[in-house]
Amino acid sequence: MKRRDAIKNLSVLPVAGAVVGTTLSLESVTAAPAAPPAPKRNLFRELGIRTFLNAAGTYTAMSGCIMQDEVIDTIRATAGEYAMIDEVQDKVGERIAAMCHAEAATVTAGCWSALVLGTAGVLTGTDMEKVARLPHLEGMKSEVLVQKTHNHGYVHALTNTGVRIVEVETADDVEKAAGPDTAMMWFLNYAGPDGKISDKEWVALGKKLNIPTMIDIAADATPVENLWKFNDMGFDLVCISGGKGLRGPQSAGILMGRKDLIAAARLNAPPRGGNIGRGMKVNKEEILGMYVALEKFINLDHAKLWKTWEDRIAVMENSVKKIPGVSTSVIVPPVANRTPTLIISWDKGRVKVGRDEFINRLRDGSPSVAVMGGKDESITITSWNLLPGQEKLVAARLSEELTKASA
Ligand SMILES: *Cc1c(COP(=O)(O)O)cnc(C)c1O
């Protein structure tokens, strides 16, 4: 062994001095540093990506949520072995269905994917020729009934399958619009309070007219009863995001409901190809991660969790509410994203900064903080995406920027 190589090897040999023995001077032994643990790569730093504290909410563009620890453990623990996707889906689906009072369930690549695949299943049933034909609907039904106030951007998930949205407002409209071309009736849970037909009436109409009903509860994991409430109510299909309140993988969601419809939806989904869902892939560790996220979430102490969210909100509210010209209030949204939400507004005559500029200052500061803009000079803040203790950092930044703008 050359001397230079011997010194280089010191870093990997536990008793290097003893191995190389007397050929090495004491000086070179002491000069060779002990092997430091390999530093973990920090890709955010390496690539210059700005991370931030998320006081805004579960927004896809902000990378959704931080997964629960058990979900990350599950992904790590299951990523190193192979399993057949269908078998993973079968086993996980059974457990999810039992937890949520559904006949069957399958893990999808998000709530959007659940909406597409569920609709596809309704259209095709188990007819493989129809599966191959989508989004061309020859020989299939072609219309989905949606209340006018529920007709938001999310319906694009449905129209991906080739269907047309037919708007209705009243129960009478539904009875008139329903016909041989009606494939499904879709309900957007968060728009529930804005429509003339309630969730229960929607289900009753579907049953009366023999039309499958689907509900989108993407961001409505709280209160936890929502996870089974709509299955109990009688919706044929229920769709929820995995990476919002459930804090599962961002690229996962759940489609649950009638057994025949879930089976049909799966024919339109990976691992099978030649269908419209082939791109909506979700791998075994994400499927298992989704399952663990749901299980952990259901078993959380929800009263305690709510109190934690409220306490964090109070820390942030207290840091700014005495600043002259600043007012605060705490609300809980009625349906989606049900979590204590802090609204901070200010009088621009006394706190001299516009809303968007204020949001930018929080983003550009250290630590970077994301909040959402509200009406006029106001912002909204939630605490469920913060990690423990981060509320103090957010509170300090809010107070600092508002105080500076008041000077
Ligand atoms: C977020 C959201 C979706 C899409 O869910 P993903 O899990 O991001 O695919 C669909 N519908 C509503 C109402 C949502 O809020």
The ligand as an ORCA input file, in Angstrom:
! r2SCAN-3c Opt
* xyz 0 1
  C     -58.360     19.858     -4.014
  C     -59.669     19.580     -4.629
  C     -59.805     18.641     -5.666
  C     -58.608     17.953     -6.272
  O     -58.033     17.098     -5.344
  P     -56.541     16.532     -5.511
  O     -56.390     15.613     -4.350
  O     -55.623     17.697     -5.492
  O     -56.499     15.805     -6.805
  C     -61.071     18.370     -6.136
  N     -62.153     18.983     -5.634
  C     -62.066     19.916     -4.657
  C     -63.297     20.559     -4.135
  C     -60.819     20.232     -4.105
  O     -60.719     21.135     -3.123
*
